[in-house]
Amino acid sequence: MKGGYPSVIASLMLVSCTVNADLGGASATDASALADGHSCIGSLSNIGTADFHISFTVVTTESGPIAIVNERGHCGYGMFWDVRIFGGQIRVETDDEMRASDPSAHPLTELFGTKRVDDGQPHRVMIWRKSETITIFVDGVAAGSASSTSSFGQLSPPVSETDPCDGQGCSQVPLFGSVCRDNTMPFAGTLSDLCLESP
């Protein structure tokens, strides 16, 4: 896919998921459970706190912030997951529904990878949440992990190459108040072999 135009993931041809990574302490059974007998799905809606993985191949020279893939209705707190590139590194966010009246009621996770992916070379990326720990793998090597206890209910439709945080400015969102975009740009490069899976 070429960047610049929003893509609804449901219309993409999702590939069969395979895991070709050193999963940093995961057992062979864990890895084969991800790769064997599960087909890619088009959404992580309604999985609660279950394990999941998101995988794709990315080629870009943009250091970001640029959009990769997300199920997010607006830029701000809410119930969502979001994958972008910031500073040349993969950034993953997960969050539960949060109302502006109770800002402490959300388990927001923001995880930055430790390996750059903006060198114009193909990089295989996998984001894996297992037992409420989310880990970023780049080219088979663990590149950061953090706790992720967000429980996903019905999410916004999944999209790739664009993000609700695209552009500038603020707007009012019911239950959340004012939310401001952070200059995320549409994806520029090639994104392929996209897979969302909750085994």
N, C-alpha and C positions, 0 to 999 in steps of 0.2 A: 504494500500500500504506500502511496506517496502522501506526504503531509499536506496540510492546508485545508482539507475538507473533513468535516465531522463524519465519522463512520459509526453507524449503529452496529454493534457486534453481532446481533442476531442475524444480520445480513451477510456476515463474513463466513467463509468456509473455515471452520475451526478444525485444527489438525488433531489427530490422535495423540494423546499425551504420552510421552516417554520421559524417563528421568535418566539423564546421563551426567550425573553430578556426584561429587564427593559430598555427602549430606552431613558432614561434620558430626559424627557420633550417632547418626540414625542407623538402625539395623538394616540388614539386607531385606528383611521382611517389610519394614516400613517403606523402603524404596520400591520394592516390587508391588506393594499394595497401591502405590501411586501410579505405577506404570502398567499394571496388569488388570484387565477386566473393567476399566473405567473409561468412558468416553468423555470428551470435553463437553462442557455445558455452556450456555450462553449467559449465565448470571450466577451470582453468589447470594441471591435473595433467599430469605427464609432458612438459612443454615444455622442460625443462632451462633453459638461459640464453637461450632464444629471446625475440624481441620479443613484446610483448603490449600490449593496452590494455583498460582498464576504464572504462566511461562510464555516467553516470546523471544524472538531474535530481533535485535535492534542494530541498525547502522545509522549513525548520525555524526555530524561534526558540530552540532549545536550544544553549548554548555548549559543552556536553560536560563530561566525555567521554561521547560516545554512539556506539553501533555503527552502521555503515553496511553493509558487506559484507566477507566474509572466507572463506578456506579455512584454518582454524586449529583444531587439535585441543585445545589447552590454552593457558592464559595463561603464557607463558614462552618461552624459546628453543625452536626446533624448525624444521621445514620448513613454511613458511606464507607467506601474504601477508594483510594486514589493512588495511582502510580505516575510519577513525573520524573523528569531529570532536572536536578538543581546542581549547579557547580560541576557539571559533567558526571555526577553520580546519581544513581537511582535513589529516589525518595519515595517511601511508602507511608501512607497515612491510613489509619482505621479509626472509626468513631461510632458510638451509639447515638441514638436520638438524645438531644439535650434541649431543654427549653431555657430561654434567656433568664427566666426567673430563678433558675437553679444551676449556675455555671459550674458547680463542682460535681454535677451528676453525670459526667461522661468520662469514659475511659479512653481518652484520645491517645493514640500512639503515633509518633512521628519518628521514622527510622530512616537515616541516611546511610547508603552503602559506602564502602571504603575503597571501591575500585572505580576508576573513571571508565565511561563507556562512550565518550565523545571524540574518539580518535579516527572515525571513519571506517573502522573495521567492524565486521559482524561480531556481536556479543550475544551469547545465549544467557538469558536472565530467567531465574525462577525465584518467586517469592512464595515461601512455604510457611503456613501456620500449622504448627503441631503442638498439641497440649498447651495452647494459649501462649506459645512463643512463636514470634514471626521472625524468619531468617531470610535474608537476601543472598542468593547465590549468583555469581557472575562467572561464566565460563567454568562452571563446576566447582568453584571455590567459594566458601562462605565469606560474605563481605558485610557482616553486621547482623545483629539480632536484638530483639527487645520483646518485652511482654506485650501481648495483644489480647485483651479480654472483651473486645467489642462484640456484641451480639447482633447479628444481622437479621432483621425482619424484611419486609418488603422494601427493596431498594429502587432507586430510579433506574431506568433502562441503562444497560452498559453501553459505553461509547469509547471509541479509540480516537487518538490523534487530536482531540479537542478536550477542553476542560471548563467547568463552570467558573474557574478562576482566571480564564482568559481575559486579557485587557485590563482596563482601569475603571475606577469609580466604585460607588457604593449604591446599594438599594435596600429597601425594607423587605424582609421576609417574615410572613406570619409566624408567630411563636419564637422567632429567633432574633428579631430586631434588625438593626443595620448590619449588613454583611458587605465587605469590601473585597474586590478582586485584587490579585497580587501580580499582575503583569505576566502571567503564564502565557506563552505563545503556543499556537497550534504546532503539532509535530512537524518536523522537517527531516526527512531521511527515508529510510525503509523500515517498516515494521512487518514481521511475518511470523508464521507458526504460532499464532496466539492461541492460548488455551486457558480456560478457567475451569477448575475442577474441585469438587468437594467429595472426596472418596467416601 
